[in-house]
Amino acid sequence: MYKSILIFFLLLIPFVTKAQGYAPQFDQGTVYHNTGEIFHGMVSWSPPSKGQYPDGDQILFKNEGSPDIFPIPYFKLKSFTMGADSFVVSTNINLKNSPILLVEVDGPVCLYAAKIFKQGFPLLIGSGGGGGNVGVGLEVGTAIGRGVRTSYYFAKNPNVVTKLDKKNFIETMSTILADKPDVVAKIKDKTFRYGDMDALLKYYYTGKLRATDTNEPQ
């Protein structure tokens, strides 16, 4: 039994090592440099972890069909697109750790999402020993709280933003999503609350509710 466990973890090591190696995923996009230049090609960006880049966040760019990858720091960017998503770069000092903002709603008042990867707290889980005096002594490494943290901001200009919170949620989101009165109605009757941003934005764009948001059959 213990031999089987050891073999399992030995086989797992290459997989974990490979998973931890960063392999950027590229999508077609356009980069708007702060010099006014525009570049069309392949773009890669994912929420960074705190302190990942000493000089701040960055994107990766390459020409389609080329193996050469060029990192572009945030302070040389005005905005960029990647697939169906649009991003802007904020110069707001309060967003120095997450200056790249996903444009969730583009309108007279825009809704932006700032995302950062949380590495979580390391945790070692002991496998324990067997019966008698025999113990395997294996420990499995994992992390608690790992994932992407999203904070929302609103503004007419990404450089002068206000953070969305529970106090301003109803008024702010009713203004941002005012072009769809049925969505605003569900914000005001509290079908959607501050913690329901994913579901709210899905309903705004698709008209579909989660099963938990209605008693009607889906």
Secondary structure as UniProt FT lines:
FT   HELIX           2..20
FT   STRAND          27..33
FT   TURN            34..35
FT   STRAND          38..44
FT   TURN            50..51
FT   TURN            54..55
FT   STRAND          58..62
FT   TURN            64..65
FT   STRAND          70..73
FT   HELIX           74..76
FT   STRAND          77..82
FT   TURN            83..84
FT   STRAND          85..89
FT   HELIX           93..95
FT   TURN            96..97
FT   STRAND          100..105
FT   STRAND          110..118
FT   STRAND          121..126
FT   TURN            132..133
FT   STRAND          139..144
FT   STRAND          147..157
FT   TURN            158..159
FT   STRAND          160..163
FT   TURN            166..168
FT   HELIX           169..176
FT   TURN            177..179
FT   HELIX           181..188
FT   TURN            189..190
FT   HELIX           194..196
FT   HELIX           197..206
FT   HELIX           211..213
//
